[in-house]
Amino acid sequence: NAEAFNVTSLDSQSEGATLHIEVTGDPTVTSQFQDQSNVNLDEGASQWVLIGASVLGIALILGGIWVLRRSRELPQEDQAQFEENELV
């Protein structure tokens, strides 16, 4: 698999000078995975993503329930003070 490159060198350029480069040709992709057009996660990886998302969802629900119960357990005095602070 031979590849050809043109090498060009320039003398030093002044700061702020514009350099225009044009690349032409037909790009080709060569890779050991060239025959595989689609990248698929194996079933194990997608299963772990599903498990992780489920655990996160359950944790968020339990956290919401904990915050709700905690706010309902505030003594009436603290609740009134909380509402006053909320109005200010």
GUKE-767591 format. One record per residue: residue in three letters; x, y, z of N, C-alpha, C in turn. Coordinates in steps of 0.05 Angstrom, whole numbers, plus 5000, padded with zeros to 4 digits. Example, Ala and Ser with C-alpha at 12.3 -4.5 7.8 and 13.67 -1.06 7.14 Angstrom:
% residues 2
ALA526448865156524649105156526449345156/SER525749555142527349795143525850015157/
END
This chain:
% residues 88
ASN501749765000500050005000501850255000/ALA502350354977504150584974502550844974/GLU503551044988502251304989504351504980/ALA503351704965505151914956504552174970/PHE506552324977506252584990508052784976/ASN507053024973508653244963509553404987/VAL512053454989513153615011514053885000/THR513054095013513754365004514754515029/SER516854675025517854835047517755135039/LEU517455305059517355585055519555725071/ASP520355955061522156115077520456225100/SER521756345120520356445143518356665134/GLN516056665146513956855139513757055162/SER512857295155512457495176509957435192/GLU509957525217507657475234505157605223/GLY502957455222500457555212500057505182/ALA502157395169501857345140499857115136/THR498457125114496456925108497656705091/LEU497056455098498056225083495656085072/HIS495456055046493255915033494155645024/ILE492755435033493455165025490955035012/GLU491254904990489054764977489754474975/VAL487954304984488354014984486353904964/THR487453744945485653624925486153324925/GLY484353184913484652894911482052754920/ASP482152494919479852324926480652174951/PRO479552244975480452104999479351825000/THR481051645009480251365013480751285041/VAL479051115051479251015079480350735078/THR482650705091483750435094484050375123/SER482850155131482850075159482549775162/GLN483349675183482849385188479949325192/PHE478349545199475449505203473849605179/GLN475049615156473749725132471249575125/ASP471249315130468849155122466549195141/GLN466949305164464749355183463849635180/SER461549675167460549945162459150065186/ASN458049895203456649995227458249915252/VAL458450095271459650035296457449965315/ASN457349725324455249625342456449575370/LEU455049665390455849585417455049295421/ASP456649155435455848875440453548885460/GLU452048675461449648675478450248715507/GLY452548635516453348675544453648975551/ALA454849125533455249415538452549565538/SER450749505519448149635519446449555543/GLN446849315552445449225576446349375601/TRP449049435603450049585625449049875625/VAL448749985601447750255599444850265609/LEU443250065601440550045610440350005640/ILE442049845651442049795680442850055695/GLY444850195685445750445697443550655696/ALA442150685674440050875671437750805691/SER437150555694435050465712435750535741/VAL438250475748439150535776439050835781/LEU439850995762439751285765436851375768/GLY435051275752432251345754431051275781/ILE431651035791430650945817431851125839/ALA434451195837435651365857434351645858/LEU433651755834432352015833429552005845/ILE428151795840425451755851425551735882/LEU427351565892427651535921428551805934/GLY430351945921431252205931428952405932/GLY427252405912424852575912422952505934/ILE422452255939420752165961421952245988/TRP424552215991425852296016425552596021/VAL425952756001425753046004422853116011/LEU420852995998418053046003417252976031/ARG418152746040417452656068418752836088/ARG421252916083422653096101421353366103/SER420353466081419053726082416353716096/ARG415053486095412453446109412853406139/GLU415253316147415853276175416753516190/LEU417053746176417853996190415854066211/PRO416654146234414754236254413254486244/GLN410854536254409254756245410755026247/GLU412255066268413755306272415755356250/ASP417255146244419255156223417955196196/GLN415655076192414155096167413255386163/ALA412255516184411355796182413655976176/GLN415955926190418356086185419356046156/PHE419155806147420055746119418255896099/GLU415655896104413856036086414256336087/GLU414856446110415456736112417956806096/ASN419956646099422456696084422056666054/GLU420256496047419656446019418256686006/LEU416556826022415157056012416857296010/VAL419057316025420757546025422457566000/
END
